[in-house]
Amino acid sequence: MDLLVGAVNVWNWDSDPVEMVKAMQAAGIKHILWSRGGSPEQLRALNQMKVLTSRYDIYQDIMNPADFPFLRGVHPDWPTAGWPKDIILRPDGSWMHGWGVRGRDGKWFYCGVLCDSRALGYARKRISADLATHPYKCRFIDTTAASPWRECYSTNHPMTRTDSRQQRMRLLDCVSREFKLVTGSETGIDAAVPDVDYFEGMLSLAPYRVPDAGRNMQRIWDKPPERVAKFQLGQAYRIPLWELVYHDCVVAQWYWGDYNNKLPTLWDKRDLFNVLYGTPPMFMFNARLWKAEKARFVQSYRNTCPYVRAAGYSEMLDHRFLTPDRNVQQTVFSNGMTATVNFGEEPYRLPSGKIVKPLGFVVSGMRHARANRR
């Protein structure tokens, strides 16, 4: 668990994991949640490097195998053995449509939705087999804490919304307590807090992510859409209600299609939110982007992770706006750490006399803390 606190969540698919992590650590990015996975040998090496090793997993979408020949690829995490006996049925007996994928000819094909009452069995079998060869320390379970509770009208596995919630919590509890893995899930919900260690997406308000954020994750937006800049990263609109309740219980992160370097012109603001909320950054990049923006990734890590690590396990006690325009904000944590950030264009003087520069921050009450800024 301690490897998670203050670690940057890294998604990268085109580099050798060990070589990439070596390069990152050599550059000063020490604490890493490596979410992409790897071979058994790579995972063992990463574990030795004190990296939190994780992989993506999902127990919701299931594609009709009759459609496989028409697809561009078959997702390895689809529990194909469950089609059609374990999918959710509607009151009229039709099956519920889930995630859609575009086929070879451009036509859309839709997954069914695995009944939550059946998911635990598939998870136990898959994770058990996986851990027998791959020494993961962590696992990310997609959709489980993001999708609405569902009803199923199958006569073989009927399910109420209450059943759906209970079954999903059993699934997350199995990953966390039975397999003793650091456990993450998508977006987040309070019911899952006892069973989850981090949420990917809790910082990213779903209506204000860039279009198609869940599919075209690696696209970098040079010009942010207005609604994203105004609301997702608008300091006048955001209030850290979640962190005020749950900061000392679960780690909140950005969504994987809404990470720190997604919108380069707003990267500084996103880093400021991480410092203010005591939440870790997320990077998504390929080898080319890492080479081109290495110094900026290092800067983002240094400007966030040491302070996030310091806030760590502490409760957020207070959040306040220090100026009428809400450009200067401050949070206080139970360990005595105070973070003051300035989203504005004018410097701000604290009662102590310290100056918070534009797009800068000051952290106090932390041992060996120092004022830091862009």
N, C-alpha and C positions, 0 to 999 in steps of 0.2 A: 504493500500500500504506500509506503513512504516514497517509493520511486515515482508515484503518480503526482505527488504534491509539488507544484512548481515546475512540472515538466511540460515542454512544448509538445503538442500533438503533431506528429509528422506523417503526412501522406505522400508517398513517392512510389512510382511503379516501374521506372525505367533504369534504375541504378542497382548495382550490387549493394545489398543492405549493409554489409560489414564495411565496405569501402566508403560508402556514403556517411555512415555514422562516424567512422574514423576522421573523415574530413570535417564533419560538423564539430566533433569534440575538439579537434586540433584548433579550430577557429574560435573556440570558447563556448560553444553550445553543448553544455555538459549533460543536462537533465532532459531526457528524451523519452516520449511515449512513441514507439515505432509501431504504427498501426497497419502497415502493409503486409506483415507476415514474412515468411521466408522458409528456406529449407531447414531440416533439423540441424545441420552443421552451422548454418548462419545464425540460427536462433541461439545455439549454445554459445557461439562467439559473442553475440550481442548481450546475452545474459551475463557473461563474464565482464562485459564492459559497463555493467550496471545500467543497462537500458531496459525499460519496461516493454517487453515484447508482446505484441498483440496481433490479432487478425480480425477481419470482417466476418460476420456470420448472420444468418437470417432464418427465421422460422415463420414466415408468413406466405410468401409467394410460391406457387407451384404451377408449372406449365404442363399442359396436356402433351404427353410424349408423341402423340400423333402429329403435332405441329413442329416437332424438332427438325424434320428435313427442310422446312421452309424458313428456318431461322438462320441468322448469321453466326450464331453461337449458342451453346447451351450453358446456362449458369451452373457451376458445380454445386451450389448450395440449394438448388431446387430439390425438395424431397420427393422425387418423381414417383417413388413407390406408393405415395399417398393418393395418386390420381386414379379414379375420382372418389374413392371411398372415404377420404378424410377431409374433403373440402367443405367449406361452408355452403349451405343451401339456403335460399330465400324461402319465404312462406309459400310461394307458388311452385317450389321445387327447382327453380333455376339456380345456377351457380353464380356466386358473387365474383365480379371482375376485380382483379387487383392490378399489379404493375403491368404496364404494356411495353412491348418491345417491337421495333420495326423489323420486318422480315427482309429476305433477300430482294423481293420485288417491291419493297416500299410499303407493303400492307402491314397494318398493326395486328399483333397477336397479344392476347391478354392472359395473364396468369389467373388461376383461381386463387382463393384465399384459404390457406390451411386453417382448419378449426383449431382454436386455442387449446381445446381439450385433448388434441392429438399431438401438439407441438413438443411436449416434454419428452415423450418417447423417442422422437426423432433426435432431439438435442442430446439426450443421454447417450444414444448410440454413436452419433457423429463425434461428439466431443471426446468421449472415451477412446474411440479409435484414433482420433487426431493426437491426443496427448500421449498415446502409447509410443509415438515416434517423434512428435514435435513438442519440445519443452517450452510451451508458451507460459507466460505469467499473467496474461490478461486476455480478455475477449470482448469484442464489441458486437452487441446483438442489435441489429437494425430493426426499426419500426415498432418493436415491442412496447416501448414507452411513448410512442408517437401516434399510433393509430387509435381510433376510437374503440371503446368496448363494443363488441359485436354479439348479435344473436345468431344462432344456427338452428335451422329447422329440420336437419337430418334426423330421421328416426333412430339412427344408430349412434349418434352423438349430439343430441340436442343441447343447446347452450343458451343461457340467459346472459345479459350484459354483466350481471354480478359474477356469474361463472367465468366469463371471459376475463374479467379483472383478476379473479383469484388464480386462474390457470396461468396467466402471464406472470404474476408475481411468483408462482411456483417455478416457472421456467427461470426467471432471473435469480431466484434463491438457489436453484440447483447449480447454476453457473458459479455463483459467488461462494456458497457454503459447501456444497457437495464436491465441486471440483476445485475449490479454493483458488479461484482466479479473480484478479481485479476485474470488475465487471462494468461495462459501459452500455448505454443504450441511446437511441435517437431522441432528440428534442428533450423530453423529460416530462414527468408528472409527479405530483407529490406522493401518490400511492406507491411509487416504485422506490422512493428514497431509502427505505430500510434494506433494500436488496441490491442497490446499485451504488457504484463508487463515483461514476462520472456520467454526465449527459453531454453528448455532442449535439449542439443546437439550442440549448436552453438560452444562450445569449442572443441567438439570431431569431428575431420575431418572424414567424413564417410568412405573413403577408407582405413583408418588406425585404425579402431576399430578391436577388436578381432573377429575371425570368429563367426558367428551366435550370435552377440551381442544383436540383437533385440528379440531373442527367449530364449536363455539360459542366462538370465540376472544375475542370482544369482551365476553362476559358478565363483569361484575365481581362477585366473591364477597365479600359483606360478612362472612359467617361461614365461615371456612375449614373444610373437612372435617378431621376429627381426624387421619387418616393423613397428610394433606398437611402440617399444622402440625407433627406429630411427627417425620416422616421427611424430607420435602422441605426443610423449613426448621428442622429440629431440630439445633441445634448439637452436641448430645451424640452424634449419629449420623453426621454427615457428616465425611468426611476427603478432602482435595483430592488424591487420588492422581493424577488426570489432570493437574492443573496442575503437580504436582511433576515430572512427566516432560515435558510438552509445552507449558508456558506460553510458552517462548521460540520455539515453532514455529508455533502456531496459536492464534487467539483463540476462547475458549469463551464462549458466551452462553446465556441462558435460552431456553426453548422459546416459540414465538409464542402458545401458549395458556397460558403460565405466566410472564408478564413481571413487571416490578417492581411495577406498579400493579394487578396482577390481584387481589391480596388486600390491601386497604388496611390492615387491622389488622396485617399482617405486612410492610408495605412497608419499615419501618425495618430489620427483620432482613435482608431481601433486599439492601438497600443495604450493610449490614455485610458480608455474604458477598462482595459485589463488591469492596469495599475489601480484605478479607482475602485473597481469591484473585487480586486484580489483574485482574479481568474486568469488561467493560463492562455497563451496564444495558441494558434494553430497555423501551420504552414503546409501548403500544398504546392509542389513544384516538380518539374522534370529536371534532368541533368543540365539541360541548356539554361533553364531559368536560374538554377542554383549557381552556375558559373557566372552568369551575368549580374545577379543580385546578391551575391554572397555577403558583401559588406552590409547590405541593408537587412538581411536576415539576422546577421550577428547583432546589429544595432537593436533590432526588434526584441531579440532574446534578452539582451543585456538590460534593456529599458523596461522589461516586464518580469521575467522569471525570478530574479532574486527577491523582488518585493512580493510576488505571488507566493513564493516559497516561505517568506517571512510571515505573511498573513496566514498561510497554511491551514492549520486546523482550527483557527480562531473564529469565533462568532463575529459577524458584522453588527456592531451595536448602534451605529448611527450613520445616516447619510443626510447631507444638507447642501442647499445652494447658497453660496456665499455672495453672489451678486444678483441683482434683479433680472439680468438677462440670462441667468443660469449658465454662463460660460465658465465660472469658477465653482467647482464642487469639491466636497470633502467627505471622506468616510473615516470611521473610527472602528477599530477592531479590539476584541477583548484582551489581546496581549499587549495593548498600549500603542500599537502602530496606528498612525494617522497618515492618510494619503490625501494630498490636495493637488488637483489637476486644473490646468487652465486651457480650455478649448478656444479661448478668444484670441484677439489680435493685440491686446494691450497687456502689459505686465501687471501683476497683482501683488501687493505687499501684505504679507501675513502679520498678525500682531507681534510675532517674534522678531519682525524686521526682515525676514527672508523674503526674497522676491521669487514669485512663480512666473517664469517667463512664458510668453505666448507659445502654445502647443508644448508646454513643459509641465513638470510636476515636481513636488517636494514631498518626500516621505520622512516622517519623524517618528521617534519612539521605537526605532528598530536598532538593535545593536549593530554597530559599524555602518549604520545607514548613512547615505550621503545624498545630497540634492542631485538630481539627475534631470536632464532635459534632452531635447532633440539635438 
